[in-house]
Amino acid sequence: MNGEPTRQNWLMERVRAPWRGLGLWLLSIPAIFVAGLLNSTLSMVSIGFGVLLVPMVMPLVRKMTDAYRSRITEWTGHRIERPYLPEAPEEATETGSALQLRRFQRLIADPATWRDLGWLVADPIVSVFTAALPGLMILYGFWGWNLTLWAGGVIGDLGGNEWYTFIQVNEDYTSHPARMVGTAVLGTVFMVAGFLLGPTMLDVYGKWGRTLLGPTEKSRLALRVRHLTESRSEAVDASAAELRRIERDLHDGAQARLVAMGMSLGAIEHLLDKDPAKARLLLAETRASSAKALAELRDLVRGIHPPVLADRGIGDAVRALALDHPLPVEVTVDLPSRPEPPVESAVYFAVCEMLTNTAKHSGAQRVWVDLGHRGDMIQVSVTDDGQGGATLEGGTGLRGIERRIGTFDGVLALSSPPGGPTIVTMEVPCLLPSSPQV
């Protein structure tokens, strides 16, 4: 039973690959015009117009190469990140000619600009011998069969003369069955070879695209610095908001109760001799207030760092969340040991937020939480059978989760078609220690 899907996948891969390669080759048609436009604007730099025109043309160039990156990533499996250097901080404050000059300098200094230009110039040729070659072989094979069935006779009747590889097609073509059979055999060979070579040549093309369209070390470092700056800023903002929440909860909750308890104890002290019955009543109320203050402090501590997380680890902490959830939650944990405390805490609160969102918005009947470790990544998926339609847009809770795990270079992916199911997947880099999980 497992062999049949494998054969189907193998066959589908070889059927799709040649036509995808031709599709990538067809992208070179608009790419030629874009490359010519960029070359023209660069040639005008010496007379000053290029300084104004290059920043205007570059968005079109990058849109063109982004289309390549998207298709190559989807069709070849070679993921290509956008390599462009971020804007300089000065660009946010400058205007007019100063801004145009600053943008021009940044674009010219960006290695990705020249790599994009090199790609647009070279790809129409390179793609013919890589991605498009299998599709062209298949089309050439179809032409061979076409010559055998009827086109060869038409060419001969019209007095034409051409060659199909080493077989001559002329007025004597139809009177030589060996030529016709040879043409059909060669056509079949070309078609079979095209389908068999398709995935391999598409993979070669994907590597070529990743080499030229991917980020250089300079741009990778710059993008990394920008990401760390943004995630640090978000982490600082989140920490400040959390501190304000703790301060507000203490001020409005436990602190207010403790102040009231102090006042009650003072009243009790004066009533002990004058009205012992009323003093005992106030003492009972004070004891009840102390119990409530203690409960509020415990809830506050649990919100900062749950004791079960500190004592038992992320697996049991998530199981505790499942027990308190209003929906049936099935938890699967496959962790050889405990992650580092900061990562463990981030993953815990991310799962907590996702389960809260599920209870509020999904309309689900059941929820599944899978927690595992693959390579150097902690992988978490939360699946529900609800109505679907969840989105990362509009400042939703999922966006907050994404920012939380982004501090640790984590990523979040969402699949939530209308009608469900909704699957939220997180991956957070983490090398687990060798000790077993507690």
KEVO-71981 format. One record per residue (C-alpha): residue in one letter; x, y, z negated. Coordinates in steps of 0.02 Angstrom, whole numbers, plus 32768, in hexadecimal, padded with zeros to 4 digits. Layout:
% KEVO-71981
AXYZ
...
This chain:
% KEVO-71981
M800080008000
N808F80767FDC
G80E180518083
E804F809280EC
P8055814780AA
T8112814580BE
R810381128175
Q807D81948190
N80EB821B8143
W817F81E481AE
L811581EA824B
M80C382918222
E816C82DF81FD
R81AD82AF82A9
V810F82E78300
R810D839282AC
A81C583BE82AD
P81DF83DC8369
W814A84528375
R817F84B082D9
G822A84C38327
L81DB850D83C4
G817685828356
L821685C08303
W826585D883AD
L81D0863F83E8
L81F086B68357
S828F86E983B2
I822887418439
P81F187D183C8
A829887C2836D
I82F487F3840D
F829188968419
V82AA88BC8360
A8366889D8371
G836B89128407
L830F899883A5
L8386898A8312
N841E89908385
S83D98A2C83D8
T83C08A878333
L846D8A5482F6
S84B98A988395
M846C8B42836B
V84C38B5082C3
S85548BAE8311
I84E08C3A834A
G847F8C4082A6
F83D88BFA82DE
G84048B4C82A1
V840B8B8A81ED
L83528BB181FB
L831F8B20826C
V83788A8D8219
P83128A988176
M82748AA081E1
V82A18A078249
M82E4899981BD
P8237896E8173
L82098924821D
V82AE88C48223
R8294887E8175
K81E08852819A
M821F87EF8230
T82A4879281CE
D822A8776813E
A81BB871C81BB
Y824F86AD81E4
R8272868D812C
S81BE865F810A
R81B385E5819E
I825D8597817C
T8233857E80C4
E818A853080ED
W81BD84C68182
T826F848F815A
G826D8486809C
H830484FB808E
R82CC8586801B
I83108631804B
E830586C17FD0
R82FC87768007
P83AF87B67FFF
Y839988738000
L83ED88E27F81
P837489427F11
E835A89FD7F23
A83D18A6D7EC6
P83858AC67E2E
E83AA8B6E7E81
E832F8B487F0C
A829F8B577E93
T82C88C0E7E70
E830D8C4E7F15
T82A28C937FA2
G82B58CD38054
S835A8CC480AF
A83B78C8C8013
L83428BF78002
Q83568BCA80BB
L84138BD280AD
R84128B68800F
R83A58AE48062
F84128AE280FC
Q84AF8AC98093
R845F8A3C8031
L842289E380CD
I84CA89F38125
A852789B6808A
D84B389218075
P8502888380C1
A8454883F80E2
T843788C98164
W84C5888B81D0
R849B87D581B1
D83E987F881EA
L842C884A8287
G84A087B782A8
W840E87408291
L839C879D8309
V842387A1838E
A846086ED837B
D83C1868D8350
P8373868C83FF
I840B86278436
V842985C0839A
S8373858B838A
V83758542843B
F83FB84C68408
T83B3849F835D
A82FC84B5832D
A82B584C583DD
L831F843D842F
P82AF83A88401
G82128401843D
L8267843384E0
M829F837E84F8
I81EC834384E1
L81AC83C3855E
Y8235838E85D8
G81FE82DA85C0
F814B830A85EA
W818C835F8687
G81E382BD86B9
W813E825E86AD
N80E982EC8709
L816782D88797
T8147821D879B
L808A8229879F
W806C82B6881B
A80E0834D8817
G816F82F0886C
G810182CA8901
V80C6837F890C
I817A83BD8909
G81A983428993
D8114837189FF
L8143842989F2
G81F784048A23
G823B842E8977
N82D883E98928
E830283E1886D
W8357837087F1
Y8312831B8757
T83B7830086FB
F84138295877D
I8377826087E1
Q835482C38880
V82A082F488A3
N8288831C895D
E822282E589F4
D825F823189DF
Y823382288925
T818E81C98936
S81DC814C89AE
H825D8116892C
P820180BF889C
A82A580AD883C
R82B2816A8830
M8200817987F1
V821880EF8770
G82BE813D873B
T826981E68725
A81E2819986B8
V8263813A864F
L82CD81D68637
G8232823A8609
T820581B88586
V82B681BB853F
F82B182788531
M8209827684D8
V823981ED845D
A82E082418439
G828882E7841E
F821082A0839D
L829B82418344
L831282D6833F
G828F83548309
P82A4834C824A
T836383458256
M837183DD82C6
L82F1843B825E
D835C841881C4
V83F78458821E
Y839984F6824D
G835F850B8198
K84148505815C
W8445858481E0
G83B785F681A7
R83E485E480EF
T849A860F8116
L847586AF8174
L83CF86EB812E
G83EE86BE8078
P843D87317FF7
T84F8874F7FED
E854F87447F45
K854A88027F38
S8490880E7F57
R846E87757EEC
L84C987C77E5B
A846E886C7E76
L83C688157E7B
R83F587B37DE0
V842288537D84
R837D88A37DB7
H831C880A7D7E
L837688087CD6
T835888C37CC0
E829F88AF7CE3
S828C88157C75
R82ED88687BE8
S827E89017BF2
E81E288937BF1
A8227882F7B5E
V824988CF7AFD
D819A890F7B22
A814D88697AEF
S81B288667A4D
A817E89197A25
A80C788EE7A46
E80D7885479D7
L812488BA794A
R809789397958
R801888AB794F
I806B886378B3
E8071890F7863
R7FB9892D788B
D7F8688827848
L7FE8889C77A8
H7FA5894C7790
D7EEF892277B2
G7EF088767764
A7F64883676DD
Q7FA688E276AA
A7EF789277690
R7EC6888F7629
L7F63889C75BF
V7F3F8954759C
A7E8D8929756C
M7ECD889E74FB
G7F42891974A4
M7EB1898F7483
S7E4688FF7444
L7ECE88C473CE
G7EDC8975738A
A7E208979736A
I7E2988CD7319
E7EB1890A72A4
H7E3E89957263
L7DA589237258
L7DF5889471F8
D7DCA88DF714D
K7D2E8944717D
D7CD188CC71F0
P7D21881F71FC
A7C9087D97264
K7CA7885B72EC
A7D64884372E3
R7D4C87887303
L7CDC87B27399
L7D5F882773E2
L7DE687A573C1
A7D8487247425
E7D7087A074B6
T7E2A87C774AE
R7E55870E74B6
A7DE586FA7550
S7E39879275A0
S7EE58747757E
A7EB086A575D4
K7E738707766C
A7F14876E7671
L7F7A86CD766A
A7F13868276F8
E7F2C871F7761
L7FE7871B7741
R7FED86637773
D7F8E868A7814
L800587187837
V809D86A9781C
R804E86237889
G803A86A57913
I80F286D67904
H8139862678FC
P80C6859478D1
P810985247847
V80DF848878AC
L814D84C97939
A81DE84E778C2
D81C884427868
R818F83C778EF
G81C084137997
I816684477A34
G8112839F7A54
D80B5839579AE
A8093845079B1
V803984407A5A
R7FDA83A87A18
A7FA384137984
L7F65849679FF
A7F04840F7A5A
L7EAF83D679B9
D7E7384887995
H7E3984A87A49
P7D7D84AB7A6A
L7D94843C7B05
P7DDA838A7B0C
V7E94839E7B31
E7F04830D7B63
V7FBC832E7B3E
T804D82CE7B8B
V80FC82F47B4A
D819C82AE7B94
L822D830C7B44
P82C982AF7B0D
S82F283347A8C
R82BF83E07A50
P82E5847B7AB7
E833E85117A6F
P82CC857179F6
P82B3860D7A64
V828285A47AFB
E821785327A8F
S81BA85C77A48
A81A086167AF4
V815B85747B3C
Y80EA85597AA6
F809A86047AAE
A808A85F77B6C
V802A85537B58
C7FC385A17ACE
E7F9486347B3F
M7F6985BF7BD0
L7EF885557B62
T7EA385F37B23
N7E85862E7BD5
T7E4085847C02
A7DC385887B74
K7D8B863A7B9D
H7D84863E7C5A
S7D8F85937CAF
G7CE885427C8A
A7D47849E7C7E
Q7D1483FC7C28
R7DC283B47C0E
V7E7683F27C0A
W7F1A83957C27
V7FC383D37BE8
D806283817C28
L810983AF7BD9
G81AA83667C1F
H825E83847C4D
R82AA83737CFA
G8361839A7D18
D8383843C7CBB
M82CC84747CBA
I823F84637C3E
Q81A284477CA6
V80F4846B7C62
S805184577CBF
V7FA384807C7E
T7F15843B7CE8
D7E5B84537CD0
D7DC284187D30
G7D6F84C17D2D
Q7D2985347DB2
G7DD285717DF4
G7DEF861C7E41
A7E7586527DC3
T7EF286D47DFE
L7F9487267DC8
E7F5887D07E01
G7F0B885A7D99
G7F74884A7CFB
T7F2587A57CC4
G7F63873B7C34
L7FC186D07CB2
R802887677CE4
G8056877E7C2D
I808B86C87C23
E80F586E17CC0
R814C87767C6F
R816887157BCE
I81C086827C21
G821586F87C9D
T828287307C0D
F82D086827C15
D82D5867E7CD5
G823986147CD4
V81BC860F7D63
L810185F57D68
A809A85AC7DF7
L7FDD85AD7E04
S7F6A85407E6C
S7EB2856B7E51
P7E4385557EEA
P7D8B85837ED9
G7D3384F07E89
G7DD184B87E30
P7E3684677DF0
T7EAA84EA7DA8
I7F6084B77D92
V7FDC852D7D3D
T809084F17D45
M8124853C7CE9
E81DD85177CF8
V8257855E7C7A
P8314853D7C84
C834E84DF7BEB
L83D884607BCB
L839A83ED7B43
P841183B57ABB
S843482FC7AAC
S83E182E57A03
P833382987A06
Q829B830579EE
V825B8313793D
